[in-house]
């Protein structure tokens, strides 16, 4: 008959530590993401591009984030050429506006945005004050602000892009002050203030992407490709 001490010892040997559980969860997540990547890699060019953009801009599609920035290059499946071929269709299908930054012969950065959410973001007093300090006039329209941002992108990736992406002013200022170091949290951006608020936002963004991933998987894994992007964009 086992003593309590022996039973406790066996229990301890068979019990997963928190770290082991976490690693197991990571393995599941990695497996699901790998399956997702393999799935979309088999899609026709147009559907592949739309799936990539939908996943990358999911928080913006859901109107939880004013804009999302993506970079398309000629590496891999050459998203640069696919973007140039199908970009006129993308905005309509995903109900997103966009503007290109720093376009070169082999790469381009594209800011996808929801007009209402982006205007509300940049016209907040603290955001407007910051933009004013770096050369954006108080009476500039959204189009004028985006045009100014595009000009500045020709020389360098300007710090104020964080404002347009919905990053809190305190974190933009913190990033500048500490030169990207000493953040207390790092995910969609480097956090220097109010980490609990940031975590809540990051969880919403992650859920938006997960919903998109599942929608793509549910449709495409059975070969149903027609009108997919329209269907799940509307569903969100």
C-alpha positions as CSV (number, residue, x, y, z in Angstrom):
1,X,0.0,0.0,0.0
2,X,1.4,3.4,-1.0
3,X,2.1,5.8,1.7
4,X,0.9,9.4,1.3
5,X,4.5,10.4,0.7
6,X,4.9,7.9,-2.1
7,X,1.6,9.0,-3.6
8,X,2.6,12.6,-3.5
9,X,5.9,11.8,-5.1
10,X,4.2,10.0,-8.0
11,X,1.7,12.8,-8.4
12,X,4.5,15.3,-8.5
13,X,6.3,13.3,-11.2
14,X,3.2,13.1,-13.4
15,X,2.0,16.7,-12.9
16,X,2.9,19.1,-15.7
17,X,4.5,22.3,-14.6
18,X,3.1,25.7,-15.7
19,X,6.0,26.1,-18.1
20,X,5.4,22.6,-19.7
21,X,1.7,23.5,-20.1
22,X,2.6,26.8,-21.7
23,X,5.1,25.0,-24.1
24,X,2.3,22.6,-25.0
25,X,-0.1,25.4,-25.8
26,X,2.6,27.0,-28.0
27,X,3.1,23.8,-29.9
28,X,-0.6,23.6,-30.7
29,X,-0.6,27.3,-31.8
30,X,2.4,26.7,-34.0
31,X,0.8,23.7,-35.5
32,X,-2.4,25.6,-36.3
33,X,-0.5,28.5,-37.8
34,X,1.7,26.1,-39.9
35,X,-1.5,24.4,-41.2
36,X,-2.9,27.9,-42.0
37,X,0.2,28.9,-43.9
38,X,0.2,25.7,-45.9
39,X,-3.5,26.1,-46.7
40,X,-3.2,29.7,-48.1
41,X,0.0,28.9,-49.9
42,X,-2.1,26.5,-52.1
43,X,-4.6,29.2,-53.0
44,X,-4.9,30.9,-56.4
45,X,-3.0,34.2,-56.5
46,X,-5.9,36.6,-56.0
47,X,-7.3,34.6,-53.0
48,X,-3.9,34.2,-51.5
49,X,-3.3,38.0,-51.6
50,X,-6.8,38.7,-50.1
51,X,-6.3,36.1,-47.4
52,X,-2.9,37.6,-46.4
53,X,-4.3,41.1,-46.3
54,X,-7.4,40.1,-44.4
55,X,-5.4,38.4,-41.8
56,X,-2.9,41.2,-41.5
57,X,-5.6,43.9,-41.2
58,X,-8.2,42.0,-39.2
59,X,-8.3,44.4,-36.3
60,X,-8.9,47.3,-38.8
61,X,-11.6,45.3,-40.6
62,X,-13.3,44.9,-37.3
63,X,-13.0,48.6,-36.6
64,X,-11.0,48.0,-33.4
65,X,-7.8,49.6,-34.8
66,X,-7.9,52.7,-37.1
67,X,-5.3,51.4,-39.6
68,X,-2.8,48.6,-40.3
69,X,0.5,48.8,-42.1
70,X,1.8,46.0,-44.4
71,X,4.9,45.7,-46.5
72,X,4.8,43.8,-49.8
73,X,8.0,42.6,-51.4
74,X,9.1,40.4,-54.3
75,X,10.3,37.7,-52.0
76,X,8.6,34.3,-51.7
77,X,5.3,34.4,-53.6
78,X,5.9,38.0,-54.8
79,X,3.2,39.9,-53.0
80,X,4.6,43.0,-54.6
81,X,3.4,42.0,-58.0
82,X,0.2,40.5,-56.7
83,X,-0.6,43.7,-55.0
84,X,0.0,45.8,-58.1
85,X,-2.2,43.4,-60.1
86,X,-5.2,43.2,-57.7
87,X,-5.0,46.3,-55.5
88,X,-8.0,48.0,-57.2
89,X,-10.2,45.1,-56.0
90,X,-8.9,44.7,-52.5
91,X,-10.3,47.9,-51.0
92,X,-13.8,47.2,-52.3
93,X,-13.9,43.6,-51.2
94,X,-12.6,44.4,-47.7
95,X,-14.2,47.8,-47.3
96,X,-10.8,49.4,-46.6
97,X,-9.2,52.5,-48.0
98,X,-5.4,52.5,-48.5
99,X,-2.4,54.6,-49.4
100,X,1.0,53.5,-50.6
101,X,4.2,54.7,-48.9
102,X,7.8,54.5,-50.1
103,X,7.1,52.5,-53.2
104,X,10.3,51.1,-54.8
105,X,11.0,48.7,-57.6
106,X,10.8,45.7,-55.3
107,X,8.8,46.7,-52.3
108,X,6.0,49.0,-51.1
109,X,4.4,49.8,-47.8
110,X,0.6,50.1,-47.7
111,X,-1.5,51.7,-45.0
112,X,-5.0,50.2,-44.9
113,X,-7.5,52.2,-42.9
114,X,-11.1,52.9,-42.0
115,X,-11.8,56.6,-42.6
116,X,-14.1,57.2,-39.6
117,X,-11.9,55.5,-37.1
118,X,-8.7,57.1,-38.4
119,X,-10.2,60.6,-38.4
120,X,-11.4,60.0,-34.8
121,X,-8.0,58.8,-33.8
122,X,-5.9,61.7,-35.3
123,X,-8.3,64.4,-34.2
124,X,-8.1,63.4,-30.5
125,X,-6.5,66.4,-28.7
126,X,-3.4,64.6,-27.5
127,X,-2.9,63.1,-30.9
128,X,-3.4,66.4,-32.7
129,X,-1.1,68.2,-30.3
130,X,1.6,65.6,-31.1
131,X,1.1,65.9,-34.8
132,X,1.2,69.6,-34.7
133,X,4.6,69.5,-33.1
134,X,6.0,67.5,-36.0
135,X,4.6,69.6,-38.8
136,X,1.0,68.7,-39.2
137,X,-1.2,71.9,-39.3
138,X,-4.2,72.1,-37.0
139,X,-6.6,72.5,-39.9
140,X,-5.2,69.8,-42.1
141,X,-7.8,67.3,-43.4
142,X,-7.2,63.5,-43.2
143,X,-6.1,63.5,-46.9
144,X,-3.6,66.3,-46.2
145,X,-2.3,64.5,-43.1
146,X,-1.8,61.2,-45.1
147,X,-0.1,63.2,-47.9
148,X,2.3,64.7,-45.4
149,X,2.9,61.3,-43.9
150,X,3.6,59.8,-47.3
151,X,6.2,62.6,-48.0
152,X,8.0,61.9,-44.7
153,X,8.0,58.2,-45.5
154,X,10.2,58.9,-48.5
155,X,13.1,59.8,-46.2
156,X,12.5,57.7,-43.1
157,X,9.8,55.7,-41.2
158,X,8.5,58.7,-39.1
159,X,7.6,58.3,-35.5
160,X,4.1,59.7,-36.0
161,X,3.1,56.6,-38.0
162,X,2.3,55.3,-34.5
163,X,-0.4,57.9,-34.1
164,X,-2.0,56.8,-37.3
165,X,-1.8,53.2,-36.3
166,X,-3.7,53.9,-33.1
167,X,-0.8,53.6,-30.7
168,X,-1.3,55.7,-27.6
169,X,0.7,59.0,-27.6
170,X,2.4,58.0,-24.3
171,X,3.9,54.9,-26.0
172,X,5.0,56.9,-29.1
173,X,6.7,59.4,-26.9
174,X,8.2,56.6,-24.7
175,X,9.6,54.9,-27.8
176,X,11.2,58.1,-28.9
177,X,12.6,59.0,-25.5
178,X,14.1,55.5,-24.8
179,X,15.0,54.8,-28.4
180,X,12.9,51.7,-28.5
181,X,14.5,50.3,-25.4
182,X,13.2,49.7,-21.8
183,X,9.6,48.9,-22.8
184,X,7.5,47.1,-20.2
185,X,5.5,45.1,-22.7
186,X,6.0,44.3,-26.4
187,X,3.4,42.9,-28.9
188,X,1.8,45.0,-31.6
189,X,3.9,47.9,-30.3
190,X,6.3,48.6,-27.5
191,X,4.4,49.7,-24.4
192,X,5.7,52.2,-21.9
193,X,2.5,53.2,-20.1
194,X,-0.8,51.5,-19.0
195,X,0.2,47.8,-19.8
196,X,-3.2,46.5,-18.7
197,X,-5.0,48.7,-21.2
198,X,-2.5,47.6,-23.9
199,X,-3.0,43.9,-23.1
200,X,-6.8,44.3,-23.5
201,X,-6.3,45.8,-26.9
202,X,-3.8,43.1,-27.9
203,X,-6.2,40.4,-27.0
204,X,-8.9,42.0,-29.2
205,X,-6.5,42.3,-32.1
206,X,-5.4,38.6,-31.6
207,X,-9.1,37.5,-31.5
208,X,-9.8,39.4,-34.7
209,X,-6.9,37.6,-36.5
210,X,-7.9,34.3,-35.1
211,X,-11.5,34.7,-36.3
212,X,-10.2,35.6,-39.8
213,X,-7.9,32.5,-39.7
214,X,-10.7,30.2,-38.8
215,X,-13.0,31.7,-41.4
216,X,-10.3,31.1,-44.1
217,X,-9.7,27.6,-42.9
218,X,-13.3,26.7,-42.7
219,X,-13.9,27.8,-46.3
220,X,-10.8,26.9,-48.1
221,X,-9.9,23.5,-46.6
222,X,-12.9,22.1,-48.5
223,X,-12.1,23.9,-51.7
224,X,-14.8,26.5,-51.4
225,X,-13.1,29.6,-52.7
226,X,-15.9,31.7,-54.3
227,X,-16.7,34.9,-52.6
228,X,-14.8,33.9,-49.4
229,X,-13.3,37.2,-48.5
230,X,-16.6,39.1,-49.0
231,X,-18.4,36.5,-46.8
232,X,-16.0,36.6,-43.8
233,X,-15.3,40.3,-44.0
234,X,-19.0,41.0,-43.8
235,X,-19.4,38.4,-41.0
236,X,-16.9,40.2,-38.9
